[in-house]
Amino acid sequence: MQDKPTTKRRNQNRKWERQIGALTEYCQSKSWTVAFKKLNPSDDYAAWDKKRIVLSERKNKEILFYVFLHEIGHMLQHQNARSHLGSYEEVPEHFCHQAQASTVAKLEEELDAWKTGYRLADRLELFVDRRQFERVKAGCIMSYVDWGSRRHARHRQKQD
């Protein structure tokens, strides 16, 4: 039998739901759509070309809020396509260690999206538990580090 949520937990969830609502309104003001779906928790994404953010509703509200900030960060990065492409353009194929360099560029983009989202929360005067935000960010970034390591290993195997 599952325990009923405590009053404190219900109040915390309402706080995060209000903040998620504020981010949803922000997105609507930018003419971006937001969809909450029953996806795997790590399948959130921003489709800037379609002006759409898709988030998994299968995570607690606080984590959802932080991931939402991150995805908005991607949308804001792409809003100015010229500066975005100049910052994160693909690494030319003739560069040595192409897989490493493009992985590092992807990590830079991800980190910048987290920073941009954090600054947005500050600008909108939304509450962020900095310790929890950093934990969520670190977990997500480390998944990209793992991905990049596997990618680099595959690239090296092809060269051998």
N, CA and C atoms as an extended XYZ file, in Angstrom:
480
Properties=species:S:1:pos:R:3:atomname:S:1:resname:S:1:resid:I:1 pbc="F F F"
N         0.839       -1.181        0.000 N   MET     1
C         0.000        0.000        0.000 CA  MET     1
C         0.884        1.245        0.000 C   MET     1
N         0.559        2.182       -0.875 N   GLN     2
C         1.352        3.395       -0.989 CA  GLN     2
C         0.830        4.450       -0.027 C   GLN     2
N         1.745        5.142        0.652 N   ASP     3
C         1.349        6.200        1.574 CA  ASP     3
C         0.786        7.384        0.802 C   ASP     3
N        -0.141        8.078        1.454 N   LYS     4
C        -0.667        9.305        0.855 CA  LYS     4
C         0.405       10.382        0.937 C   LYS     4
N         0.465       11.232       -0.075 N   PRO     5
C         1.465       12.303       -0.021 CA  PRO     5
C         1.206       13.204        1.187 C   PRO     5
N         2.259       13.598        1.825 N   THR     6
C         2.125       14.494        2.965 CA  THR     6
C         1.739       15.878        2.478 C   THR     6
N         1.252       16.675        3.406 N   THR     7
C         0.882       18.050        3.058 CA  THR     7
C         2.092       18.801        2.528 C   THR     7
N         3.252       18.580        3.168 N   LYS     8
C         4.469       19.258        2.724 CA  LYS     8
C         4.799       18.871        1.281 C   LYS     8
N         4.710       17.576        0.959 N   ARG     9
C         5.007       17.118       -0.400 CA  ARG     9
C         4.002       17.697       -1.401 C   ARG     9
N         2.719       17.721       -1.026 N   ARG    10
C         1.706       18.303       -1.925 CA  ARG    10
C         2.008       19.779       -2.180 C   ARG    10
N         2.377       20.501       -1.114 N   ASN    11
C         2.701       21.921       -1.279 CA  ASN    11
C         3.932       22.115       -2.166 C   ASN    11
N         4.948       21.242       -1.992 N   GLN    12
C         6.136       21.310       -2.839 CA  GLN    12
C         5.766       21.059       -4.307 C   GLN    12
N         4.940       20.035       -4.548 N   ASN    13
C         4.517       19.740       -5.912 CA  ASN    13
C         3.763       20.912       -6.521 C   ASN    13
N         2.904       21.549       -5.734 N   ARG    14
C         2.170       22.724       -6.252 CA  ARG    14
C         3.125       23.836       -6.628 C   ARG    14
N         4.157       24.043       -5.790 N   LYS    15
C         5.148       25.089       -6.093 CA  LYS    15
C         5.815       24.800       -7.438 C   LYS    15
N         6.254       23.553       -7.638 N   TRP    16
C         6.916       23.210       -8.899 CA  TRP    16
C         5.938       23.275      -10.059 C   TRP    16
N         4.692       22.851       -9.837 N   GLU    17
C         3.679       22.943      -10.899 CA  GLU    17
C         3.439       24.391      -11.301 C   GLU    17
N         3.405       25.304      -10.323 N   ARG    18
C         3.252       26.741      -10.650 CA  ARG    18
C         4.430       27.223      -11.491 C   ARG    18
N         5.614       26.809      -11.112 N   GLN    19
C         6.801       27.247      -11.853 CA  GLN    19
C         6.840       26.632      -13.250 C   GLN    19
N         6.441       25.381      -13.360 N   ILE    20
C         6.341       24.747      -14.682 CA  ILE    20
C         5.306       25.496      -15.520 C   ILE    20
N         4.214       25.899      -14.887 N   GLY    21
C         3.195       26.696      -15.569 CA  GLY    21
C         3.760       28.024      -16.061 C   GLY    21
N         4.602       28.658      -15.233 N   ALA    22
C         5.219       29.928      -15.637 CA  ALA    22
C         6.132       29.714      -16.850 C   ALA    22
N         6.862       28.599      -16.865 N   LEU    23
C         7.719       28.317      -18.024 CA  LEU    23
C         6.885       28.023      -19.268 C   LEU    23
N         5.771       27.323      -19.068 N   THR    24
C         4.882       27.037      -20.197 CA  THR    24
C         4.343       28.343      -20.778 C   THR    24
N         3.943       29.266      -19.913 N   GLU    25
C         3.469       30.585      -20.373 CA  GLU    25
C         4.580       31.329      -21.109 C   GLU    25
N         5.787       31.258      -20.588 N   TYR    26
C         6.920       31.900      -21.249 CA  TYR    26
C         7.076       31.349      -22.668 C   TYR    26
N         7.012       30.026      -22.797 N   CYS    27
C         7.136       29.393      -24.115 CA  CYS    27
C         6.014       29.849      -25.046 C   CYS    27
N         4.809       29.924      -24.524 N   GLN    28
C         3.680       30.377      -25.341 CA  GLN    28
C         3.896       31.810      -25.811 C   GLN    28
N         4.503       32.645      -24.963 N   SER    29
C         4.775       34.029      -25.366 CA  SER    29
C         5.789       34.089      -26.508 C   SER    29
N         6.590       33.030      -26.653 N   LYS    30
C         7.568       32.935      -27.740 CA  LYS    30
C         7.005       32.178      -28.942 C   LYS    30
N         5.746       31.757      -28.863 N   SER    31
C         5.080       30.950      -29.898 CA  SER    31
C         5.698       29.560      -30.024 C   SER    31
N         6.167       29.029      -28.907 N   TRP    32
C         6.667       27.662      -28.851 CA  TRP    32
C         5.600       26.799      -28.203 C   TRP    32
N         5.456       25.574      -28.674 N   THR    33
C         4.524       24.656      -28.032 CA  THR    33
C         5.281       23.758      -27.066 C   THR    33
N         4.569       23.321      -26.049 N   VAL    34
C         5.135       22.431      -25.036 CA  VAL    34
C         4.207       21.244      -24.897 C   VAL    34
N         4.789       20.050      -24.926 N   ALA    35
C         4.005       18.825      -24.756 CA  ALA    35
C         4.619       18.007      -23.626 C   ALA    35
N         3.764       17.522      -22.741 N   PHE    36
C         4.169       16.626      -21.668 CA  PHE    36
C         3.653       15.245      -22.042 C   PHE    36
N         4.574       14.296      -22.210 N   LYS    37
C         4.189       12.958      -22.677 CA  LYS    37
C         4.745       11.887      -21.760 C   LYS    37
N         4.198       10.699      -21.904 N   LYS    38
C         4.671        9.554      -21.128 CA  LYS    38
C         5.865        8.922      -21.847 C   LYS    38
N         6.969        9.629      -21.819 N   LEU    39
C         8.209        9.177      -22.442 CA  LEU    39
C         9.125        8.613      -21.371 C   LEU    39
N        10.201        7.980      -21.809 N   ASN    40
C        11.249        7.636      -20.856 CA  ASN    40
C        11.767        8.941      -20.258 C   ASN    40
N        12.145        8.945      -18.988 N   PRO    41
C        12.570       10.194      -18.348 CA  PRO    41
C        13.715       10.923      -19.037 C   PRO    41
N        14.526       10.225      -19.807 N   SER    42
C        15.654       10.888      -20.468 CA  SER    42
C        15.364       11.251      -21.926 C   SER    42
N        14.126       11.132      -22.357 N   ASP    43
C        13.786       11.390      -23.757 CA  ASP    43
C        13.234       12.795      -24.013 C   ASP    43
N        13.501       13.733      -23.136 N   ASP    44
C        13.062       15.113      -23.345 CA  ASP    44
C        13.860       15.714      -24.501 C   ASP    44
N        13.245       16.648      -25.219 N   TYR    45
C        13.988       17.298      -26.294 CA  TYR    45
C        13.346       18.625      -26.677 C   TYR    45
N        14.174       19.453      -27.316 N   ALA    46
C        13.713       20.717      -27.890 CA  ALA    46
C        13.887       20.604      -29.396 C   ALA    46
N        12.805       20.753      -30.129 N   ALA    47
C        12.850       20.744      -31.590 CA  ALA    47
C        12.704       22.191      -32.039 C   ALA    47
N        13.827       22.887      -32.066 N   TRP    48
C        13.774       24.317      -32.331 CA  TRP    48
C        13.235       24.633      -33.715 C   TRP    48
N        13.470       23.745      -34.687 N   ASP    49
C        12.968       23.989      -36.039 CA  ASP    49
C        11.438       23.902      -36.091 C   ASP    49
N        10.842       23.164      -35.145 N   LYS    50
C         9.378       23.060      -35.060 CA  LYS    50
C         8.813       23.915      -33.941 C   LYS    50
N         9.701       24.646      -33.263 N   LYS    51
C         9.306       25.497      -32.134 CA  LYS    51
C         8.517       24.699      -31.101 C   LYS    51
N         9.094       23.576      -30.708 N   ARG    52
C         8.381       22.641      -29.823 CA  ARG    52
C         9.337       22.040      -28.792 C   ARG    52
N         8.856       21.947      -27.568 N   ILE    53
C         9.576       21.274      -26.490 CA  ILE    53
C         8.716       20.102      -26.044 C   ILE    53
N         9.334       18.942      -25.948 N   VAL    54
C         8.629       17.740      -25.492 CA  VAL    54
C         9.332       17.242      -24.234 C   VAL    54
N         8.532       17.048      -23.189 N   LEU    55
C         9.074       16.654      -21.888 CA  LEU    55
C         8.388       15.399      -21.378 C   LEU    55
N         9.169       14.574      -20.711 N   SER    56
C         8.617       13.384      -20.080 CA  SER    56
C         7.950       13.776      -18.771 C   SER    56
N         6.713       13.356      -18.615 N   GLU    57
C         6.015       13.627      -17.357 CA  GLU    57
C         6.321       12.554      -16.316 C   GLU    57
N         7.217       11.644      -16.646 N   ARG    58
C         7.556       10.533      -15.744 CA  ARG    58
C         8.759       10.860      -14.867 C   ARG    58
N         8.777       12.026      -14.305 N   LYS    59
C         9.815       12.402      -13.344 CA  LYS    59
C         9.183       13.323      -12.323 C   LYS    59
N         9.827       13.477      -11.178 N   ASN    60
C         9.208       14.348      -10.178 CA  ASN    60
C         9.206       15.789      -10.674 C   ASN    60
N         8.316       16.569      -10.111 N   LYS    61
C         8.066       17.928      -10.624 CA  LYS    61
C         9.292       18.831      -10.549 C   LYS    61
N        10.082       18.696       -9.507 N   GLU    62
C        11.265       19.551       -9.400 CA  GLU    62
C        12.259       19.243      -10.515 C   GLU    62
N        12.526       17.972      -10.740 N   ILE    63
C        13.451       17.589      -11.815 CA  ILE    63
C        12.884       17.994      -13.165 C   ILE    63
N        11.595       17.814      -13.356 N   LEU    64
C        10.941       18.235      -14.598 CA  LEU    64
C        11.158       19.732      -14.828 C   LEU    64
N        11.022       20.522      -13.773 N   PHE    65
C        11.233       21.972      -13.876 CA  PHE    65
C        12.649       22.282      -14.364 C   PHE    65
N        13.659       21.619      -13.779 N   TYR    66
C        15.040       21.898      -14.169 CA  TYR    66
C        15.325       21.457      -15.603 C   TYR    66
N        14.798       20.321      -15.989 N   VAL    67
C        14.985       19.849      -17.364 CA  VAL    67
C        14.262       20.781      -18.341 C   VAL    67
N        13.101       21.264      -17.950 N   PHE    68
C        12.355       22.223      -18.768 CA  PHE    68
C        13.206       23.481      -18.986 C   PHE    68
N        13.824       23.985      -17.925 N   LEU    69
C        14.710       25.151      -18.072 CA  LEU    69
C        15.807       24.859      -19.093 C   LEU    69
N        16.384       23.679      -19.006 N   HIS    70
C        17.453       23.281      -19.925 CA  HIS    70
C        16.969       23.264      -21.374 C   HIS    70
N        15.810       22.677      -21.601 N   GLU    71
C        15.283       22.607      -22.974 CA  GLU    71
C        14.949       23.999      -23.499 C   GLU    71
N        14.440       24.868      -22.641 N   ILE    72
C        14.223       26.261      -23.052 CA  ILE    72
C        15.566       26.900      -23.389 C   ILE    72
N        16.594       26.553      -22.620 N   GLY    73
C        17.941       27.051      -22.929 CA  GLY    73
C        18.343       26.715      -24.351 C   GLY    73
N        18.054       25.475      -24.791 N   HIS    74
C        18.342       25.102      -26.187 CA  HIS    74
C        17.543       25.968      -27.156 C   HIS    74
N        16.287       26.182      -26.855 N   MET    75
C        15.454       26.991      -27.754 CA  MET    75
C        16.010       28.408      -27.865 C   MET    75
N        16.430       28.966      -26.744 N   LEU    76
C        16.995       30.317      -26.775 CA  LEU    76
C        18.321       30.344      -27.523 C   LEU    76
N        19.119       29.285      -27.401 N   GLN    77
C        20.370       29.196      -28.170 CA  GLN    77
C        20.081       29.256      -29.669 C   GLN    77
N        19.074       28.520      -30.083 N   HIS    78
C        18.759       28.417      -31.507 CA  HIS    78
C        17.968       29.615      -32.033 C   HIS    78
N        17.440       30.406      -31.127 N   GLN    79
C        16.624       31.551      -31.538 CA  GLN    79
C        17.394       32.458      -32.489 C   GLN    79
N        18.663       32.656      -32.193 N   ASN    80
C        19.511       33.438      -33.079 CA  ASN    80
C        20.405       32.456      -33.835 C   ASN    80
N        19.904       31.939      -34.930 N   ALA    81
C        20.566       30.856      -35.665 CA  ALA    81
C        21.989       31.217      -36.078 C   ALA    81
N        22.220       32.437      -36.485 N   ARG    82
C        23.549       32.814      -36.974 CA  ARG    82
C        24.595       32.691      -35.864 C   ARG    82
N        24.304       33.227      -34.682 N   SER    83
C        25.289       33.132      -33.611 CA  SER    83
C        25.381       31.700      -33.099 C   SER    83
N        24.274       30.979      -33.125 N   HIS    84
C        24.300       29.592      -32.667 CA  HIS    84
C        25.171       28.739      -33.578 C   HIS    84
N        24.993       28.867      -34.864 N   LEU    85
C        25.781       28.067      -35.800 CA  LEU    85
C        27.257       28.424      -35.702 C   LEU    85
N        27.550       29.682      -35.470 N   GLY    86
C        28.946       30.086      -35.317 CA  GLY    86
C        29.577       29.520      -34.067 C   GLY    86
N        28.776       29.286      -33.037 N   SER    87
C        29.310       28.785      -31.782 CA  SER    87
C        29.480       27.276      -31.771 C   SER    87
N        28.571       26.563      -32.430 N   TYR    88
C        28.556       25.106      -32.306 CA  TYR    88
C        28.583       24.390      -33.642 C   TYR    88
N        29.181       25.006      -34.643 N   GLU    89
C        29.173       24.363      -35.950 CA  GLU    89
C        29.932       23.043      -35.903 C   GLU    89
N        29.580       22.181      -36.831 N   GLU    90
C        30.229       20.879      -36.907 CA  GLU    90
C        31.725       21.047      -37.165 C   GLU    90
N        32.481       20.165      -36.594 N   VAL    91
C        33.925       20.185      -36.771 CA  VAL    91
C        34.240       19.621      -38.153 C   VAL    91
N        35.048       20.314      -38.951 N   PRO    92
C        35.374       19.802      -40.289 CA  PRO    92
C        35.980       18.405      -40.225 C   PRO    92
N        35.649       17.582      -41.216 N   GLU    93
C        36.088       16.186      -41.237 CA  GLU    93
C        37.597       16.030      -41.282 C   GLU    93
N        38.308       16.998      -41.870 N   HIS    94
C        39.747       16.835      -41.989 CA  HIS    94
C        40.490       17.131      -40.680 C   HIS    94
N        39.772       17.610      -39.657 N   PHE    95
C        40.415       17.835      -38.366 CA  PHE    95
C        40.780       16.503      -37.731 C   PHE    95
N        41.931       16.474      -37.145 N   CYS    96
C        42.347       15.289      -36.399 CA  CYS    96
C        41.421       15.140      -35.183 C   CYS    96
N        41.104       13.944      -34.830 N   HIS    97
C        40.240       13.653      -33.680 CA  HIS    97
C        38.861       14.291      -33.832 C   HIS    97
N        38.277       14.165      -35.006 N   GLN    98
C        36.966       14.754      -35.285 CA  GLN    98
C        35.929       14.332      -34.253 C   GLN    98
N        35.904       13.050      -33.908 N   ALA    99
C        34.897       12.572      -32.967 CA  ALA    99
C        35.047       13.268      -31.625 C   ALA    99
N        36.282       13.439      -31.159 N   GLN   100
C        36.489       14.126      -29.884 CA  GLN   100
C        36.065       15.589      -29.974 C   GLN   100
N        36.471       16.253      -31.040 N   ALA   101
C        36.171       17.676      -31.162 CA  ALA   101
C        34.668       17.927      -31.269 C   ALA   101
N        33.957       17.101      -32.024 N   SER   102
C        32.514       17.314      -32.139 CA  SER   102
C        31.801       16.938      -30.844 C   SER   102
N        32.341       15.969      -30.112 N   THR   103
C        31.771       15.626      -28.810 CA  THR   103
C        31.946       16.781      -27.840 C   THR   103
N        33.113       17.388      -27.849 N   VAL   104
C        33.361       18.542      -26.977 CA  VAL   104
C        32.422       19.689      -27.347 C   VAL   104
N        32.204       19.908      -28.652 N   ALA   105
C        31.266       20.952      -29.084 CA  ALA   105
C        29.861       20.653      -28.568 C   ALA   105
N        29.452       19.387      -28.595 N   LYS   106
C        28.131       18.997      -28.084 CA  LYS   106
C        28.055       19.250      -26.580 C   LYS   106
N        29.116       18.921      -25.861 N   LEU   107
C        29.145       19.178      -24.417 CA  LEU   107
C        29.055       20.675      -24.115 C   LEU   107
N        29.745       21.482      -24.914 N   GLU   108
C        29.674       22.940      -24.739 CA  GLU   108
C        28.245       23.425      -24.930 C   GLU   108
N        27.595       22.915      -25.973 N   GLU   109
C        26.213       23.312      -26.251 CA  GLU   109
C        25.302       22.921      -25.089 C   GLU   109
N        25.472       21.704      -24.582 N   GLU   110
C        24.647       21.242      -23.462 CA  GLU   110
C        24.874       22.091      -22.218 C   GLU   110
N        26.125       22.356      -21.900 N   LEU   111
C        26.425       23.187      -20.725 CA  LEU   111
C        25.848       24.588      -20.879 C   LEU   111
N        25.972       25.151      -22.068 N   ASP   112
C        25.415       26.484      -22.310 CA  ASP   112
C        23.894       26.497      -22.159 C   ASP   112
N        23.229       25.417      -22.585 N   ALA   113
C        21.771       25.352      -22.431 CA  ALA   113
C        21.392       25.338      -20.949 C   ALA   113
N        22.154       24.632      -20.129 N   TRP   114
C        21.898       24.639      -18.686 CA  TRP   114
C        22.097       26.040      -18.113 C   TRP   114
N        23.177       26.712      -18.520 N   LYS   115
C        23.439       28.070      -18.023 CA  LYS   115
C        22.352       29.036      -18.471 C   LYS   115
N        21.940       28.922      -19.722 N   THR   116
C        20.901       29.801      -20.257 CA  THR   116
C        19.589       29.585      -19.512 C   THR   116
N        19.238       28.330      -19.255 N   GLY   117
C        18.024       28.029      -18.501 CA  GLY   117
C        18.079       28.580      -17.092 C   GLY   117
N        19.227       28.446      -16.447 N   TYR   118
C        19.385       28.966      -15.085 CA  TYR   118
C        19.209       30.487      -15.064 C   TYR   118
N        19.820       31.160      -16.035 N   ARG   119
C        19.676       32.629      -16.114 CA  ARG   119
C        18.218       33.029      -16.363 C   ARG   119
N        17.505       32.228      -17.160 N   LEU   120
C        16.090       32.514      -17.406 CA  LEU   120
C        15.296       32.422      -16.107 C   LEU   120
N        15.544       31.392      -15.316 N   ALA   121
C        14.843       31.248      -14.035 CA  ALA   121
C        15.080       32.478      -13.168 C   ALA   121
N        16.303       32.958      -13.156 N   ASP   122
C        16.627       34.156      -12.382 CA  ASP   122
C        15.861       35.363      -12.919 C   ASP   122
N        15.853       35.505      -14.239 N   ARG   123
C        15.159       36.640      -14.873 CA  ARG   123
C        13.650       36.597      -14.607 C   ARG   123
N        13.070       35.385      -14.586 N   LEU   124
C        11.638       35.249      -14.342 CA  LEU   124
C        11.311       35.179      -12.844 C   LEU   124
N        12.362       35.289      -12.010 N   GLU   125
C        12.226       35.245      -10.555 CA  GLU   125
C        11.570       33.955      -10.074 C   GLU   125
N        12.036       32.833      -10.642 N   LEU   126
C        11.564       31.514      -10.250 CA  LEU   126
C        12.580       30.903       -9.290 C   LEU   126
N        12.088       30.118       -8.350 N   PHE   127
C        12.951       29.509       -7.347 CA  PHE   127
C        13.721       28.333       -7.941 C   PHE   127
N        15.018       28.290       -7.661 N   VAL   128
C        15.873       27.170       -8.048 CA  VAL   128
C        16.660       26.752       -6.815 C   VAL   128
N        16.550       25.481       -6.457 N   ASP   129
C        17.411       24.921       -5.416 CA  ASP   129
C        18.724       24.615       -6.118 C   ASP   129
N        19.701       25.472       -5.923 N   ARG   130
C        20.946       25.397       -6.690 CA  ARG   130
C        21.627       24.038       -6.542 C   ARG   130
N        21.605       23.472       -5.354 N   ARG   131
C        22.244       22.172       -5.139 CA  ARG   131
C        21.568       21.084       -5.980 C   ARG   131
N        20.242       21.054       -5.954 N   GLN   132
C        19.511       20.036       -6.729 CA  GLN   132
C        19.650       20.299       -8.231 C   GLN   132
N        19.612       21.564       -8.627 N   PHE   133
C        19.802       21.912      -10.035 CA  PHE   133
C        21.145       21.379      -10.534 C   PHE   133
N        22.195       21.593       -9.752 N   GLU   134
C        23.528       21.144      -10.149 CA  GLU   134
C        23.611       19.622      -10.203 C   GLU   134
N        22.900       18.928       -9.305 N   ARG   135
C        22.884       17.464       -9.349 CA  ARG   135
C        22.234       16.960      -10.634 C   ARG   135
N        21.099       17.561      -10.980 N   VAL   136
C        20.388       17.151      -12.201 CA  VAL   136
C        21.252       17.454      -13.425 C   VAL   136
N        21.811       18.643      -13.462 N   LYS   137
C        22.684       19.035      -14.577 CA  LYS   137
C        23.865       18.082      -14.688 C   LYS   137
N        24.519       17.772      -13.578 N   ALA   138
C        25.686       16.891      -13.604 CA  ALA   138
C        25.313       15.507      -14.128 C   ALA   138
N        24.183       14.975      -13.686 N   GLY   139
C        23.753       13.660      -14.174 CA  GLY   139
C        23.528       13.661      -15.670 C   GLY   139
N        22.893       14.709      -16.160 N   CYS   140
C        22.633       14.801      -17.603 CA  CYS   140
C        23.934       14.980      -18.393 C   CYS   140
N        24.806       15.845      -17.915 N   ILE   141
C        26.072       16.082      -18.608 CA  ILE   141
C        26.926       14.817      -18.615 C   ILE   141
N        26.944       14.103      -17.498 N   MET   142
C        27.739       12.873      -17.447 CA  MET   142
C        27.208       11.827      -18.421 C   MET   142
N        25.905       11.837      -18.688 N   SER   143
C        25.397       10.890      -19.692 CA  SER   143
C        25.949       11.248      -21.068 C   SER   143
N        26.151       12.538      -21.344 N   TYR   144
C        26.775       12.940      -22.602 CA  TYR   144
C        28.259       12.583      -22.625 C   TYR   144
N        28.923       12.696      -21.477 N   VAL   145
C        30.336       12.301      -21.405 CA  VAL   145
C        30.458       10.808      -21.715 C   VAL   145
N        29.572       10.003      -21.126 N   ASP   146
C        29.578        8.563      -21.409 CA  ASP   146
C        29.327        8.301      -22.888 C   ASP   146
N        28.341        8.981      -23.448 N   TRP   147
C        28.036        8.847      -24.881 CA  TRP   147
C        29.258        9.219      -25.720 C   TRP   147
N        29.911       10.329      -25.376 N   GLY   148
C        31.077       10.776      -26.131 CA  GLY   148
C        32.232        9.798      -26.039 C   GLY   148
N        32.409        9.206      -24.876 N   SER   149
C        33.477        8.218      -24.706 CA  SER   149
C        33.222        6.992      -25.575 C   SER   149
N        31.975        6.526      -25.582 N   ARG   150
C        31.634        5.378      -26.435 CA  ARG   150
C        31.806        5.741      -27.909 C   ARG   150
N        31.403        6.948      -28.270 N   ARG   151
C        31.515        7.406      -29.654 CA  ARG   151
C        32.980        7.456      -30.076 C   ARG   151
N        33.817        7.988      -29.196 N   HIS   152
C        35.248        8.088      -29.496 CA  HIS   152
C        35.864        6.698      -29.635 C   HIS   152
N        35.478        5.774      -28.767 N   ALA   153
C        35.999        4.406      -28.834 CA  ALA   153
C        35.622        3.761      -30.172 C   ALA   153
N        34.374        3.952      -30.624 N   ARG   154
C        33.947        3.392      -31.917 CA  ARG   154
C        34.746        4.017      -33.067 C   ARG   154
N        34.978        5.317      -32.981 N   HIS   155
C        35.719        6.024      -34.020 CA  HIS   155
C        37.147        5.494      -34.102 C   HIS   155
N        37.779        5.256      -32.954 N   ARG   156
C        39.136        4.731      -32.924 CA  ARG   156
C        39.199        3.316      -33.491 C   ARG   156
N        38.171        2.511      -33.207 N   GLN   157
C        38.133        1.148      -33.736 CA  GLN   157
C        38.065        1.150      -35.257 C   GLN   157
N        37.315        2.110      -35.814 N   LYS   158
C        37.206        2.213      -37.274 CA  LYS   158
C        38.548        2.562      -37.894 C   LYS   158
N        39.346        3.380      -37.181 N   GLN   159
C        40.642        3.810      -37.720 CA  GLN   159
C        41.675        2.694      -37.645 C   GLN   159
N        41.525        1.778      -36.719 N   ASP   160
C        42.513        0.686      -36.542 CA  ASP   160
C        42.407       -0.366      -37.583 C   ASP   160
